[in-house]
């Protein structure tokens, strides 16, 4: 009997040890994944000494401010839908109050590729038609093709005889692709198309190649400062305007000159702030620039002075514009997202 008791005690001890071992190695149930919040929004603004768009100043080489707000819906971690609203101060010949941007699209990430497609509307409210009776044809009431001009168009004129519509709003559709090689280098391409650039009646297609190199974080230690170098080379193709911009030689409209544009710069980042220094230029002549922009500050052939200096087939007045030339740009901006910066 004593031996049976000892055997039972030993078995109990072994069984208890095995049970304890089982308890120690039993897998702990993984916690449920955090809830996925698909909504986010980005917002920000900036100030620059010169608002340059595709190589051409939109602010008469004067300072400009801009703001934007962009709600986003993340369908998955790699697919995002977005809309946006923005605004910028400008200085246009028709005295438009501002540029208002409304846009929307979709972004998709596949491996190291990032795709973006959408549509962008450029709205310029508050403009005034500038034509002037002195420029009008057929007794001072129509354009070169005989299309009647409004009383507002005939009553307002720019000093240099350039003309511009009351409303130059337009929209573009676009597609972008970007390839990220690693944490420091990326390269991309963009294409934009509009059936009527600046509501001129002329088709417009813009394509560009962009590149960016980000400095290693070790360059600035624990300061939180980052640095990058980026650049873009693009070409703007333009069609023929409607008769509003026609001349005696081309009454039904002028065929705007296509042009190349490029920019290169260096930027510094700190938290949500970016300070960017950039050089921008185009290959447009002063005459072709004037025909395209209707620059109210253009000079060169007013009252017969320097006659013919900037004459081109589409710029018979000879007035020349500096709006498309070399420019140095300094911009300070702040960009935030709710999920990252407002938690």
Secondary structure, DSSP 8 states (H G I E B T S, - for coil): -HHHHHHHHHHHHHHHHHHHHHHHH-------------EEEEEEEEEES--EETTEESSTTS-EEEEEEEEEEEEETTEEEEEEEEEE----TT----EEEEEEEEEEEETTEEEEEEEEEEE-TT---B--TTT-BTTTTB-TTS-B--HHHHH---TT---B-S---EEEEEEEEEEE-SSSEEEEEEEEEESSGGGSS--EEEEEEEEEEE--GGGGTTS-EEEEEEEEEEEEEE-B--GGG--SSSTT--B---EEEEEEEEEEEETTEEEEEEEEEE---HHHHHHHH--TT-BSSGGGTTTTTT-BTTBTT--B--TTS-EEEEEEEEEEEHHHH--
